[in-house]
Amino acid sequence: MTKISLKQFIDKTKGTKVDVPWGNGKLKGQCVSLVQQYIGQCLGQPMKPRGNAKDWKNTYVKEGLGKIVKNPQYGDIIVYNIGQFGHIAIYIDKNTMYDQNNGYHDNYRAGYGKLIKGGTYLRPNVSLIPDTDIYTTGDYRLLYAKALRKNHNLGNNIYKVKECNKIIIPYLVSIKANDNAQLKKGSDIKIIEIYNETGRIWGKLNFTKPYWVVLRNKDGKAQSKKI
């Protein structure tokens, strides 16, 4: 299985009830099921029964898949010894975790929740794929003014202002009819399609016309950031 980033995993699972291959629907939506899929899809570690959530601080470590740490970082696993079975989640930052079967958010589905204090932090022994290397559909903010193009290449294909939809005009650097159409730096855009031109990443905007902008240059320099 090709590994994906944690951000990709969250985009894929948020708002759903995640299951495990051996669950037959009985483990769908359980907190452990989400973490099993996380370590499988993002870390390439084996998905298999390891007991209840509270047992992971022993079983996961004994398998040599990770270690207990005091200072958590993005992507660490959090084990809570609460209730009969415990709870398990993925650490995002000092205020946030990602989990499911948590009654405080998303109707028990996978989603972001407020970090619960008092957990045991497990550091997987496999590094995550950096989120910044992954471009997916969604919302972006432009770091530079970017030309609006009719297709995903750098040819002579920039829209003129007069060719653009009226709704996009206020977001252009110039509104003179015969000027090339450029979105202003700082513009927030929704991307509905991604095209990778051997390293140059293009994004297609959610308009009836095919507006394309560069999200990342071929040299790897970001022209946008995910929001």
Backbone as JSON, one array per atom type, in Angstrom:
{
  "sequence": "MTKISLKQFIDKTKGTKVDVPWGNGKLKGQCVSLVQQYIGQCLGQPMKPRGNAKDWKNTYVKEGLGKIVKNPQYGDIIVYNIGQFGHIAIYIDKNTMYDQNNGYHDNYRAGYGKLIKGGTYLRPNVSLIPDTDIYTTGDYRLLYAKALRKNHNLGNNIYKVKECNKIIIPYLVSIKANDNAQLKKGSDIKIIEIYNETGRIWGKLNFTKPYWVVLRNKDGKAQSKKI",
  "N": [[0.84, -1.19, 0.0], [0.57, 2.2, -0.88], [1.85, 4.8, 1.04], [0.16, 7.51, 2.69], [-0.12, 11.01, 3.57], [-0.69, 12.4, 6.89], [-2.47, 14.53, 6.74], [-3.78, 13.98, 4.33], [-5.01, 11.61, 5.13], [-6.76, 12.55, 7.09], [-8.39, 14.25, 5.54], [-9.6, 12.3, 4.03], [-11.01, 10.69, 5.86], [-12.46, 12.26, 7.67], [-15.5, 12.99, 9.26], [-16.61, 10.53, 8.8], [-17.35, 7.07, 9.68], [-14.95, 4.98, 10.61], [-13.73, 1.73, 9.83], [-12.23, -1.53, 10.48], [-10.45, -4.06, 8.57], [-11.09, -6.64, 9.53], [-13.33, -6.31, 11.0], [-16.03, -6.69, 10.27], [-18.08, -4.86, 10.35], [-18.73, -4.6, 13.02], [-16.85, -3.22, 14.46], [-16.83, -0.77, 13.39], [-16.47, 2.68, 13.52], [-15.33, 2.69, 16.03], [-12.88, 3.96, 18.32], [-10.34, 2.77, 18.22], [-10.33, 1.61, 15.71], [-10.02, 3.73, 13.91], [-7.38, 4.54, 14.5], [-6.0, 2.21, 13.88], [-6.32, 2.17, 11.07], [-5.0, 4.53, 10.53], [-2.27, 3.97, 11.28], [-1.77, 2.0, 9.44], [-2.27, 3.17, 6.87], [-0.8, 5.58, 6.86], [1.67, 5.08, 8.09], [2.48, 2.59, 7.33], [2.46, 0.43, 9.0], [1.56, -2.75, 10.51], [-1.9, -3.61, 10.53], [-3.75, -4.99, 13.03], [-5.47, -6.89, 15.6], [-4.99, -5.45, 18.79], [-5.9, -5.43, 21.34], [-7.96, -3.56, 23.67], [-8.41, 0.05, 23.56], [-6.95, 1.18, 25.75], [-4.99, -0.71, 26.09], [-3.02, -0.35, 24.24], [-0.72, 1.1, 24.95], [0.91, -0.78, 25.94], [0.85, -3.07, 24.15], [1.42, -2.02, 21.56], [3.92, -0.86, 21.91], [5.42, -3.1, 22.78], [5.54, -4.55, 20.46], [7.46, -3.23, 19.14], [6.86, -1.06, 17.57], [6.77, 1.55, 18.29], [7.47, 4.07, 20.83], [7.1, 5.17, 24.24], [6.69, 8.59, 24.95], [7.34, 11.82, 26.46], [6.94, 14.41, 25.55], [4.73, 15.32, 23.23], [4.35, 15.16, 19.61], [3.2, 16.21, 16.36], [1.18, 13.75, 14.95], [1.72, 11.73, 16.76], [0.5, 9.0, 18.81], [-2.15, 8.9, 21.12], [-2.96, 7.49, 24.18], [-5.56, 6.8, 26.37], [-6.42, 5.99, 29.65], [-9.23, 5.61, 30.42], [-12.57, 4.95, 31.49], [-14.1, 1.74, 30.75], [-12.81, 0.58, 28.54], [-10.9, 2.39, 27.71], [-9.49, 5.04, 25.67], [-8.4, 6.19, 22.44], [-6.36, 8.23, 20.33], [-5.17, 10.58, 17.82], [-2.48, 12.76, 18.0], [-2.55, 16.19, 17.28], [-1.99, 19.0, 17.8], [-1.13, 21.18, 20.58], [-3.64, 21.81, 21.45], [-5.41, 20.18, 20.15], [-6.76, 17.07, 18.98], [-7.19, 14.16, 16.87], [-9.79, 11.99, 16.38], [-12.2, 9.29, 16.78], [-15.52, 8.18, 17.78], [-16.03, 9.88, 19.86], [-17.96, 11.64, 21.94], [-18.05, 14.41, 22.09], [-17.75, 15.75, 19.71], [-18.56, 15.94, 16.2], [-20.63, 14.05, 16.13], [-19.83, 11.53, 17.06], [-18.32, 10.63, 14.97], [-15.31, 10.42, 12.91], [-13.09, 13.08, 13.52], [-11.87, 16.4, 14.41], [-11.05, 17.01, 17.76], [-11.11, 18.54, 21.05], [-8.07, 18.53, 22.77], [-7.59, 16.07, 25.17], [-6.35, 16.04, 28.39], [-3.79, 14.17, 30.17], [-3.09, 11.8, 28.89], [-1.2, 8.96, 27.6], [1.58, 9.22, 25.58], [2.5, 7.92, 22.47], [5.18, 7.48, 20.35], [5.44, 6.77, 17.06], [7.74, 4.63, 15.27], [8.18, 5.27, 12.68], [8.5, 7.77, 10.24], [6.25, 10.39, 9.29], [4.86, 11.14, 6.04], [5.57, 14.31, 4.78], [3.06, 16.8, 5.09], [3.14, 19.06, 3.48], [4.11, 18.25, 1.05], [2.05, 17.2, -0.29], [-0.6, 17.68, -2.46], [-3.96, 18.31, -2.64], [-7.46, 18.43, -3.55], [-9.45, 21.23, -2.44], [-9.44, 24.04, -0.14], [-7.37, 26.88, -0.69], [-4.87, 29.41, -0.09], [-3.47, 32.05, -1.87], [-0.03, 32.74, -2.12], [1.26, 34.47, -3.69], [0.56, 36.81, -6.35], [-1.22, 35.37, -9.01], [-1.4, 34.22, -12.37], [-4.4, 33.67, -14.23], [-5.16, 30.91, -16.04], [-6.12, 29.2, -19.1], [-5.7, 26.53, -19.37], [-3.69, 23.81, -18.05], [-0.83, 24.63, -18.47], [2.16, 26.52, -19.3], [1.88, 28.06, -21.57], [0.8, 30.46, -24.11], [-1.76, 31.35, -22.79], [-3.22, 32.86, -21.0], [-6.02, 34.27, -19.44], [-7.76, 37.21, -20.53], [-8.89, 40.09, -18.76], [-11.45, 40.84, -19.56], [-12.52, 38.45, -20.36], [-13.22, 37.06, -18.15], [-15.35, 35.69, -15.54], [-17.83, 37.72, -13.96], [-17.96, 37.54, -11.2], [-15.42, 37.03, -10.36], [-13.88, 39.2, -10.91], [-13.45, 41.3, -8.85], [-11.31, 40.21, -7.45], [-9.05, 40.4, -8.89], [-5.8, 41.6, -9.89], [-5.65, 43.72, -11.73], [-8.36, 45.45, -13.27], [-8.72, 46.24, -15.8], [-9.99, 45.86, -19.03], [-8.46, 44.68, -21.15], [-6.17, 43.74, -19.94], [-3.97, 41.15, -18.7], [-5.39, 38.56, -16.76], [-4.96, 38.32, -13.35], [-4.98, 36.76, -10.24], [-5.16, 38.27, -7.03], [-2.52, 38.44, -4.6], [-2.91, 36.59, -1.63], [-5.5, 35.85, -2.08], [-8.26, 33.73, -1.45], [-9.04, 30.55, -2.57], [-11.0, 27.92, -4.04], [-10.12, 24.71, -4.9], [-10.85, 22.32, -7.33], [-9.74, 20.37, -8.85], [-6.63, 18.72, -9.35], [-3.52, 18.93, -11.03], [-0.52, 17.43, -11.85], [2.29, 18.53, -13.24], [4.89, 17.14, -13.9], [6.1, 17.87, -11.4], [5.49, 20.61, -11.21], [2.67, 21.95, -9.77], [-0.66, 22.23, -10.55], [-3.82, 23.86, -10.05], [-7.31, 23.65, -10.46], [-9.9, 25.99, -10.52], [-13.14, 26.41, -8.89], [-15.15, 27.21, -10.94], [-17.4, 27.81, -13.73], [-16.01, 28.18, -16.12], [-12.82, 26.9, -17.25], [-10.59, 27.73, -15.14], [-7.2, 27.86, -14.34], [-4.53, 27.76, -11.97], [-1.13, 28.09, -10.85], [-0.06, 26.17, -8.16], [2.24, 25.24, -7.0], [5.63, 25.74, -7.85], [7.88, 24.29, -10.31], [10.36, 23.99, -9.2], [9.8, 23.39, -6.66], [8.98, 25.43, -5.0], [6.46, 26.76, -3.02], [3.45, 28.26, -4.08], [1.16, 28.73, -2.91], [-0.92, 28.01, -0.02], [-2.49, 25.44, 1.89], [-5.65, 25.82, 3.37]],
  "CA": [[0.0, 0.0, 0.0], [1.29, 3.47, -0.9], [1.55, 5.59, 2.22], [-0.38, 8.85, 2.51], [0.18, 11.9, 4.69], [-1.75, 12.5, 7.9], [-3.47, 15.47, 6.22], [-4.58, 13.22, 3.38], [-5.82, 10.66, 5.9], [-7.84, 13.31, 7.72], [-9.31, 14.66, 4.48], [-10.28, 11.09, 3.56], [-11.82, 10.03, 6.88], [-13.22, 13.19, 8.52], [-16.96, 12.93, 9.11], [-17.03, 9.16, 8.52], [-17.09, 6.07, 10.72], [-13.9, 4.13, 10.05], [-13.75, 0.33, 10.27], [-11.01, -2.31, 10.21], [-10.78, -5.13, 7.64], [-11.62, -7.84, 10.2], [-14.39, -5.9, 11.91], [-17.37, -7.1, 9.82], [-19.03, -3.83, 10.74], [-18.93, -4.51, 14.47], [-15.87, -2.27, 15.03], [-16.95, 0.48, 12.65], [-16.71, 3.84, 14.38], [-14.6, 2.61, 17.29], [-11.68, 4.81, 18.32], [-9.18, 1.98, 17.83], [-10.39, 1.36, 14.27], [-9.43, 4.89, 13.24], [-5.93, 4.52, 14.69], [-5.5, 1.08, 13.09], [-6.23, 2.62, 9.69], [-3.94, 5.56, 10.5], [-0.91, 3.39, 11.24], [-1.64, 1.24, 8.21], [-2.24, 4.01, 5.68], [0.19, 6.66, 6.95], [2.95, 4.62, 8.6], [2.83, 1.3, 6.76], [2.57, -0.57, 10.07], [0.5, -3.76, 10.36], [-3.18, -3.48, 11.21], [-4.17, -6.27, 13.62], [-5.98, -6.65, 16.95], [-3.99, -5.18, 19.85], [-6.63, -5.22, 22.58], [-8.73, -2.33, 23.77], [-7.62, 1.27, 23.4], [-6.02, 1.38, 26.87], [-3.93, -1.72, 26.03], [-2.02, 0.0, 23.22], [0.54, 1.6, 25.53], [1.73, -1.97, 26.15], [0.95, -3.95, 22.97], [2.07, -1.31, 20.45], [5.34, -0.7, 22.27], [6.05, -4.42, 22.83], [5.78, -4.97, 19.07], [8.57, -2.44, 18.61], [6.35, -0.12, 16.58], [6.91, 2.9, 18.8], [7.92, 4.18, 22.22], [6.41, 6.18, 25.05], [7.42, 9.86, 25.06], [6.7, 12.8, 27.35], [6.59, 15.62, 24.81], [4.13, 14.84, 21.99], [4.48, 15.9, 18.37], [2.2, 15.93, 15.33], [1.15, 12.37, 14.48], [1.86, 10.75, 17.84], [-0.73, 8.32, 19.24], [-2.46, 9.19, 22.53], [-3.73, 6.43, 24.82], [-6.18, 7.24, 27.62], [-6.91, 4.92, 30.53], [-10.5, 6.11, 30.94], [-13.67, 4.05, 31.23], [-13.81, 0.3, 30.75], [-11.94, 0.19, 27.43], [-9.95, 3.44, 27.38], [-9.73, 5.8, 24.43], [-7.15, 6.38, 21.69], [-6.5, 9.35, 19.41], [-3.96, 11.04, 17.13], [-2.12, 14.1, 18.45], [-2.39, 17.2, 16.22], [-1.21, 20.08, 18.43], [-1.34, 21.28, 22.03], [-5.06, 22.01, 21.74], [-6.25, 19.41, 19.23], [-6.48, 15.68, 18.61], [-8.07, 13.63, 15.84], [-10.26, 10.7, 16.88], [-13.62, 9.0, 16.54], [-16.26, 7.67, 18.94], [-15.9, 10.91, 20.89], [-19.26, 12.29, 21.98], [-17.96, 15.86, 22.16], [-17.64, 16.36, 18.39], [-18.85, 15.22, 14.95], [-21.62, 12.97, 16.3], [-19.05, 10.3, 17.27], [-17.58, 10.28, 13.76], [-13.93, 10.9, 12.88], [-13.01, 14.53, 13.44], [-11.0, 17.09, 15.36], [-11.59, 17.24, 19.09], [-10.25, 19.25, 22.0], [-7.12, 17.61, 23.38], [-7.83, 15.65, 26.54], [-5.09, 15.92, 29.14], [-3.58, 12.97, 30.96], [-2.87, 10.6, 28.1], [0.15, 8.43, 27.37], [1.93, 9.52, 24.18], [3.32, 6.93, 21.79], [5.87, 8.01, 19.16], [5.73, 5.71, 16.09], [9.14, 4.61, 14.83], [8.17, 5.58, 11.25], [8.19, 9.19, 10.01], [5.13, 10.71, 8.41], [5.08, 11.89, 4.81], [5.23, 15.72, 5.06], [1.81, 17.29, 4.49], [3.41, 20.11, 2.49], [4.43, 17.64, -0.24], [0.84, 16.61, -0.85], [-1.59, 18.64, -2.93], [-5.26, 17.7, -2.86], [-8.51, 19.41, -3.74], [-9.83, 21.92, -1.22], [-9.26, 25.5, -0.06], [-6.0, 27.37, -0.69], [-4.61, 30.85, -0.09], [-2.34, 32.35, -2.74], [1.08, 33.44, -1.5], [1.69, 35.45, -4.69], [-0.41, 37.02, -7.43], [-1.07, 34.28, -9.97], [-2.15, 34.34, -13.62], [-5.48, 32.74, -14.48], [-4.9, 30.31, -17.35], [-7.2, 28.41, -19.67], [-5.37, 25.12, -19.19], [-2.57, 23.6, -17.13], [0.53, 24.75, -19.01], [2.63, 27.9, -19.26], [1.83, 28.65, -22.91], [0.11, 31.74, -24.28], [-3.14, 30.94, -22.49], [-3.74, 33.64, -19.87], [-7.27, 34.99, -19.71], [-7.88, 38.65, -20.42], [-9.89, 40.45, -17.75], [-12.77, 40.87, -20.19], [-12.99, 37.07, -20.57], [-13.46, 36.43, -16.85], [-16.65, 35.82, -14.9], [-17.97, 38.95, -13.18], [-17.77, 37.28, -9.77], [-13.99, 36.93, -10.06], [-13.24, 40.5, -11.21], [-12.93, 42.03, -7.68], [-10.14, 39.55, -6.88], [-7.96, 40.52, -9.84], [-4.83, 42.69, -9.68], [-6.13, 44.8, -12.59], [-9.7, 45.19, -13.82], [-8.77, 46.78, -17.16], [-10.53, 44.8, -19.87], [-7.47, 44.01, -22.0], [-5.03, 43.27, -19.16], [-3.97, 39.75, -18.31], [-6.09, 38.33, -15.49], [-4.13, 37.79, -12.27], [-5.58, 36.8, -8.91], [-4.34, 38.99, -6.06], [-1.86, 37.75, -3.49], [-3.79, 36.47, -0.46], [-6.84, 35.39, -2.46], [-8.67, 32.39, -1.04], [-9.64, 29.89, -3.72], [-11.37, 26.51, -3.87], [-9.58, 23.91, -6.0], [-11.66, 21.12, -7.54], [-8.96, 19.38, -9.59], [-5.19, 18.89, -9.26], [-2.75, 18.36, -12.13], [0.92, 17.46, -11.57], [3.06, 18.64, -14.48], [6.25, 16.75, -13.52], [6.6, 18.67, -10.28], [4.69, 21.84, -11.13], [1.33, 21.57, -9.37], [-1.72, 23.12, -11.01], [-5.13, 23.69, -9.46], [-8.45, 24.17, -11.22], [-10.85, 26.66, -9.64], [-14.52, 25.93, -8.99], [-16.0, 28.07, -11.77], [-17.87, 27.13, -14.94], [-14.89, 28.19, -17.05], [-11.64, 26.19, -16.71], [-9.51, 28.59, -14.64], [-6.11, 27.12, -13.72], [-3.44, 28.54, -11.38], [-0.01, 27.3, -10.33], [-0.03, 26.07, -6.71], [3.64, 25.03, -6.64], [6.53, 25.78, -8.99], [8.6, 23.06, -10.62], [11.51, 23.9, -8.3], [9.3, 23.03, -5.33], [8.58, 26.59, -4.22], [5.02, 26.86, -2.89], [2.79, 29.49, -4.5], [-0.11, 28.73, -2.17], [-0.93, 27.13, 1.16], [-3.79, 24.85, 2.16], [-6.32, 26.46, 4.52]],
  "C": [[0.88, 1.25, 0.0], [0.88, 4.32, 0.29], [1.01, 6.97, 1.84], [-0.02, 9.7, 3.72], [-0.97, 11.9, 5.69], [-2.84, 13.45, 7.41], [-4.37, 14.77, 5.2], [-5.53, 12.25, 4.1], [-7.01, 11.37, 6.53], [-8.86, 13.75, 6.68], [-10.18, 13.48, 4.02], [-11.29, 10.56, 4.56], [-12.73, 10.96, 7.67], [-14.72, 13.1, 8.21], [-17.49, 11.54, 8.81], [-16.86, 8.29, 9.77], [-16.16, 5.02, 10.13], [-13.97, 2.74, 10.66], [-12.38, -0.29, 10.05], [-11.4, -3.51, 9.33], [-11.44, -6.35, 8.28], [-12.85, -7.54, 11.06], [-15.78, -6.4, 11.57], [-18.46, -6.14, 10.28], [-19.19, -3.64, 12.23], [-17.98, -3.51, 15.13], [-15.89, -0.93, 14.29], [-17.28, 1.62, 13.59], [-16.02, 3.79, 15.72], [-13.3, 3.42, 17.2], [-10.45, 4.04, 17.85], [-9.16, 1.74, 16.32], [-9.77, 2.5, 13.48], [-7.91, 4.85, 13.33], [-5.31, 3.34, 13.94], [-5.33, 1.5, 11.63], [-5.15, 3.69, 9.53], [-2.56, 4.93, 10.4], [-0.7, 2.57, 9.97], [-1.44, 2.12, 6.99], [-1.13, 5.05, 5.69], [1.58, 6.17, 7.34], [3.4, 3.29, 8.01], [3.03, 0.22, 7.81], [1.38, -1.53, 10.01], [-0.75, -3.41, 11.17], [-3.57, -4.86, 11.72], [-4.69, -5.98, 15.02], [-4.86, -6.48, 17.97], [-4.68, -4.92, 21.18], [-7.46, -3.96, 22.53], [-7.81, -1.12, 23.67], [-6.57, 1.42, 24.49], [-4.85, 0.4, 26.85], [-2.78, -1.31, 25.11], [-0.71, 0.49, 23.8], [1.47, 0.44, 25.88], [1.94, -2.74, 24.85], [1.71, -3.28, 21.82], [3.57, -1.18, 20.69], [6.06, -2.05, 22.27], [6.34, -4.97, 21.43], [6.95, -4.23, 18.43], [8.14, -1.42, 17.57], [6.5, 1.34, 17.01], [7.37, 2.88, 20.24], [7.1, 5.25, 22.94], [7.29, 7.42, 25.17], [6.64, 10.82, 25.96], [6.2, 14.02, 26.59], [6.05, 15.23, 23.43], [4.43, 15.75, 20.8], [3.4, 15.43, 17.4], [2.3, 14.48, 14.85], [1.37, 11.32, 15.54], [0.48, 10.16, 18.19], [-0.92, 8.6, 20.73], [-3.35, 8.08, 23.07], [-4.25, 6.95, 26.16], [-6.72, 6.04, 28.39], [-8.18, 5.4, 31.21], [-11.62, 5.14, 30.57], [-13.22, 2.6, 31.2], [-12.76, -0.09, 29.71], [-10.85, 1.2, 27.11], [-10.36, 4.18, 26.12], [-8.38, 6.02, 23.76], [-7.39, 7.43, 20.61], [-5.16, 9.65, 18.75], [-3.7, 12.48, 17.55], [-1.9, 15.03, 17.25], [-1.55, 18.37, 16.73], [-1.63, 20.17, 19.89], [-2.8, 21.47, 22.42], [-5.97, 20.98, 21.05], [-5.78, 17.97, 19.08], [-7.47, 15.28, 17.53], [-8.48, 12.23, 16.27], [-11.68, 10.44, 16.4], [-14.2, 8.3, 17.76], [-16.06, 8.58, 20.15], [-17.19, 11.74, 20.87], [-19.24, 13.8, 22.01], [-17.84, 16.53, 20.78], [-18.1, 15.41, 17.29], [-19.76, 14.01, 15.12], [-20.93, 11.6, 16.34], [-18.26, 9.85, 16.04], [-16.15, 10.81, 13.85], [-13.9, 12.4, 12.71], [-12.04, 15.09, 14.47], [-11.73, 17.29, 16.68], [-10.61, 18.01, 19.96], [-9.35, 18.22, 22.69], [-7.49, 17.34, 24.82], [-6.49, 15.46, 27.23], [-5.0, 14.56, 29.8], [-3.37, 11.69, 30.19], [-1.42, 10.16, 28.09], [0.45, 8.6, 25.89], [2.87, 8.47, 23.62], [3.89, 7.55, 20.52], [6.15, 6.85, 18.19], [7.18, 5.78, 15.62], [9.27, 4.83, 13.32], [7.78, 7.04, 11.08], [7.01, 9.35, 9.06], [5.63, 11.33, 7.1], [4.71, 13.34, 5.1], [3.95, 16.15, 4.36], [2.06, 18.28, 3.37], [3.75, 19.55, 1.12], [3.2, 17.11, -0.96], [-0.13, 17.72, -1.23], [-2.87, 17.9, -3.27], [-6.27, 18.81, -3.14], [-8.88, 20.04, -2.4], [-9.53, 23.41, -1.3], [-7.79, 25.87, 0.08], [-5.98, 28.89, -0.59], [-3.37, 31.12, -0.92], [-1.29, 33.16, -2.01], [1.63, 34.54, -2.41], [0.53, 35.68, -5.65], [-0.16, 35.98, -8.52], [-1.97, 34.49, -11.18], [-3.24, 33.28, -13.69], [-5.33, 32.2, -15.91], [-6.04, 29.39, -17.78], [-6.95, 26.92, -19.59], [-4.09, 25.02, -18.37], [-1.23, 23.52, -17.86], [0.88, 26.23, -19.08], [2.66, 28.56, -20.65], [1.09, 29.98, -22.92], [-1.39, 31.53, -24.06], [-3.74, 31.68, -21.31], [-5.03, 34.35, -20.29], [-7.03, 36.5, -19.71], [-8.98, 38.95, -19.4], [-11.29, 40.38, -18.34], [-13.35, 39.48, -20.45], [-13.43, 36.4, -19.28], [-14.89, 36.61, -16.38], [-16.68, 37.07, -14.03], [-17.64, 38.72, -11.71], [-16.29, 37.26, -9.39], [-13.25, 38.26, -10.24], [-12.69, 41.22, -9.98], [-11.65, 41.44, -7.09], [-8.92, 39.64, -7.79], [-7.06, 41.71, -9.54], [-5.25, 43.91, -10.48], [-7.52, 44.44, -13.09], [-9.86, 45.85, -15.19], [-9.05, 45.64, -18.13], [-9.47, 44.01, -20.63], [-6.21, 43.56, -21.26], [-5.13, 41.77, -18.91], [-4.61, 39.59, -16.93], [-5.15, 37.66, -14.5], [-4.9, 37.88, -10.96], [-4.62, 37.47, -7.93], [-3.67, 38.04, -5.08], [-2.81, 37.73, -2.29], [-5.2, 36.02, -0.78], [-7.08, 33.97, -1.96], [-9.45, 31.75, -2.18], [-9.99, 28.45, -3.37], [-10.92, 25.76, -5.11], [-10.36, 22.61, -6.11], [-10.93, 20.04, -8.34], [-7.47, 19.73, -9.49], [-4.53, 18.25, -10.48], [-1.27, 18.54, -11.81], [1.68, 17.41, -12.89], [4.54, 18.41, -14.14], [6.85, 17.67, -12.47], [5.91, 20.01, -10.12], [3.24, 21.43, -10.86], [0.34, 22.65, -9.79], [-3.02, 22.83, -10.25], [-6.2, 24.33, -10.31], [-9.48, 24.74, -10.27], [-12.28, 26.17, -9.89], [-15.43, 26.93, -9.69], [-16.39, 27.3, -13.03], [-16.78, 27.11, -16.02], [-13.7, 27.45, -16.43], [-10.51, 27.14, -16.33], [-8.47, 27.72, -13.93], [-5.07, 28.08, -13.16], [-2.35, 27.58, -10.92], [-0.04, 27.35, -8.81], [1.39, 25.86, -6.18], [4.48, 25.02, -7.91], [7.27, 24.45, -9.16], [9.8, 22.87, -9.71], [11.1, 23.58, -6.86], [8.83, 24.2, -4.49], [7.06, 26.73, -4.22], [4.53, 28.23, -3.33], [1.47, 29.68, -3.77], [0.06, 27.91, -0.9], [-2.34, 26.66, 1.39], [-4.37, 25.52, 3.4], [-7.54, 25.64, 4.92]]
}
